[in-house]
Structure formats: C-alpha cells, structure tokens
Amino acid sequence: MSRRTSDALHHFRPSTRLTHLGRDTAAQHGFVNPPIYRGSTVLFDSMDDLLNDRAEFTYGLLGNPSTAALQDAWSDLAGAAGTILAPSGLMAITTALLAVLQAGDHLLVTDSVYGPTRSFCDKMLKRFGVETTYYDPRVGTGINELIRPNTRAVFLESPGSLTFEIQDVPAITEIAHAHGAAVILDNTWATPLLFDAHGHGVDIVVEAGTKYLSGASDLLFGLASATEKYWPALRSTHLALGSTVGPEDVFLCLRGLRTMLLRLRESERQALDMAHWLAQRPEVAQVLHPALEQHPDHTLWQRDYTGSSGLFSIILQPAPQHAVAAMLDGLQLFGMGYSWGGFESLVTPIDPGAIRTATSWQANGPALRFYIGLEDTQDLKDDLDAGFARLRTAQTAP
Ligand SMILES: Cc1ncc(COP(=O)(O)O)c(C=O)c1O
C-alpha cells in the first residue's frame, strides 16, 4: 500500500488506518517500514530543475520522505489539510500561535493551560505586542463577553493540564469564528483517536508527540495540524522558524503510530480501574477524571470524546507536606517525573493554584497527578496501598 494512496484508506476504521498510513512498501523495496532519510543537501538533475524548484524534495530543512510519511499519516488521522512536525510539543504550540498572531492582537487562553504555554504568552508574545487574557475553562458561551474587536485567536486545552476541566469546544469555536478569531486546541491528552478536534471546528490542533505517539518516554516531538484555511500560515511560519526534526525521531514516531490506539486503550482501561479504586479510598477527597460520572464535565466529555486516556489528578484529604513526601518517596513502581504517555506509571505533586489568574483553585488538601502506564493494576494498587499507609503514619507521628 502506498502512502500516496492514503485516500484509498479513508473508509477504514482507525486501527486499520494506523497500520497502513505513511508507508510505501513498493518504494521501500518491499520492506515494511520506511527507511530513515538523513540529509541536508538534495541534488537536482539540472539547472532548470533547480531554478524552478522542480523536485519533490529540495532541501533537508523543508522535509524529506521520512517527514512526509509522518505528516501525511497524521493529517489523514486528524482530518487536516496539512501537518507540521516540531522538535517538541511546546514548539508545535508556539508555532501555531505565531502562525495566527501579530503585534496589536488580543489572545484568549484557557486558565487551565499547560504552564510553558502560559509562559510563552506572558513573556514572548507580550514582548511582540500581543495581549493575553486568561479565561475560565468552564466559560462555554460566556467566551462571547471576552472577545474584543482585536481578538485574533482562542487557545484551548481540553482537558486542562493538571485539573482536567473539559471545555465546550463546539460552543467556543462557533463564537470565535463568528468574530473572525482562529481556534487552536492542545489535544495531547486525547490524541485524534479520542477527540476529533478538526471535526468539532478547531482550526489548528496541537499534539505533543512526546507523549502517546512516542509511547516510550524516549524522545521529544510535536505536531500541529491545520484546516485548509490555516494550513498556508502554519506551514510558512514553521518554515520561517527553521524548526525541524531529526529523522530518527520521525522513524520512532511512525513506529509509535502503529500501536498508539492499542496503548491508549490499555492506558484508558488501567487508568479507569485506578481512578475508581482511588475514588473509594478514605484518603482521597476527589478524583479529577472526566470519564468518571461524578466529574463536573462528564456530560460534555461523553458528548464529544470517544474515550479517555491515562492521565488524571486526585485531591487528597488535608495532609501536611511531609506526609505526602513519605507516601511518594517510598513508592516502588510509580516514577516521579513530568513527561507522561510512556509505558511506566507516574505520580507528581501538583499545585494548580500557583499559576492561575482567571480562576482560583479551590481545594483543601494537596493534589497529585497520576499517569497510569502498562503495569499490572493490582501491583500498582499494592504500591499505593503501602503509600497511603505511610501517609497515615506520617500524619499521626508526633
Ligand atoms: C498537555 C501538554 N501539552 C504540551 C506539552 C509539551 O510537550 P513537550 O514536552 O514535548 O514540549 C505537554 C508536556 O507535558 C503537555 O502535557
């Protein structure tokens, strides 16, 4: 099956498309996976070809067969006109913002946004004359009141980083479009497999490929896909920034793509099992997982999403920091680290209130973010069970 015949794959279901997209076995001498193309220089056959850019690939920075294979596959999966590849999720986010903004513009960003996205808006975009206003992730149609004549873009992340609010993407998108503003969404948690962002009206969709596309915590990667209308701006901004990706990382992402749905589904199943178990624990005040019925945005999640992934948070009953440290420091299976989406389960203490400006974080107890990987959930529960025992002991110690 050739990658050039990806149209022919369109009627297949996602898992079938994931196995066939971005491969051209005829051009690969029959080998199943595309080779890794390394290189900067591309030779032209004639001066005429060179002067007229008459070649599929002209310069390493502008792409090669490896990058084209992943771009085509991702565009197909996301239902986009085109996709850019970036060396990190953050770079995909910043490229998307730079593609639609200019000096004098106003930008609306969800208060639940990934911290470094907020830093880019507050530090870099501000320096270049773009003003950012943060909004309550549960604003819904109330976004209308925040739009100004110079609002050029609305940046959503759903669910929110750390706090997992689900946004009303179709409502926000409809209002933003009525005012001529572009809508950008960080869809890393769901991937195109669990939320069809372009299908819900989003103009540019960002994915940190570092997480589920890699699936192995062994690389950093970003993708941003755009509709027909925004693809020229996204592509030209990407080229102007000269931000390119290494072909080995592209190869690993293409490899990750084949099993992404499988890993996501398993991560979903395991995370739901753990979330339900945590919800029953006396040490836990609240579980912030949108697929749980008690989550305030559960109905929105059910309406728009086809599944959930492995990342969620909990709020503990009030406990001093040294008791939480006793719990976390002694865990045998859960790693303590930030980047999620791999095979290993993780837990990190979080303080969502520290960076919020439009909303306040109402929680009496400390909060933890969990990522559930592929270990046996009984082993994970045993590990946490022992952790909760340490928490209780440290709390009652004089
Ligand atoms: C929701 C979300 N978006 C974007 C990023 C940024 O990805 P990267 O680490 O590849 O820059 C992260 C990283 O944790 C994330 O959680």
The ligand as a Tripos MOL2 file, in Angstrom:
@<TRIPOS>MOLECULE
LIG
   16    16     1     0     0
SMALL
NO_CHARGES

@<TRIPOS>ATOM
      1 C1         -0.8220   18.9370   27.5190 C.3       1 LIG1
      2 C2          0.6010   19.1400   27.1190 C.ar      1 LIG1
      3 N1          0.8650   19.8820   26.0250 N.ar      1 LIG1
      4 C3          2.1170   20.1010   25.6210 C.ar      1 LIG1
      5 C4          3.1960   19.5790   26.3010 C.ar      1 LIG1
      6 C5          4.5760   19.8900   25.8160 C.3       1 LIG1
      7 O1          5.2150   18.8010   25.2510 O.3       1 LIG1
      8 P1          6.8050   18.7480   25.1620 P.3       1 LIG1
      9 O2          7.2990   18.2400   26.4660 O.co2     1 LIG1
     10 O3          7.0600   17.8150   24.0260 O.co2     1 LIG1
     11 O4          7.2790   20.1260   24.8580 O.co2     1 LIG1
     12 C6          2.9740   18.7980   27.4390 C.ar      1 LIG1
     13 C7          4.1090   18.2420   28.2000 C.2       1 LIG1
     14 O5          3.9960   17.7960   29.3150 O.2       1 LIG1
     15 C8          1.6420   18.5870   27.8590 C.ar      1 LIG1
     16 O6          1.3570   17.8680   28.9650 O.3       1 LIG1
@<TRIPOS>BOND
     1     1     2 1
     2     2     3 ar
     3     2    15 ar
     4     3     4 ar
     5     4     5 ar
     6     5     6 1
     7     5    12 ar
     8     6     7 1
     9     7     8 1
    10     8     9 2
    11     8    10 1
    12     8    11 1
    13    12    13 1
    14    12    15 ar
    15    13    14 2
    16    15    16 1
@<TRIPOS>SUBSTRUCTURE
     1 LIG1         1 GROUP 0 **** ****
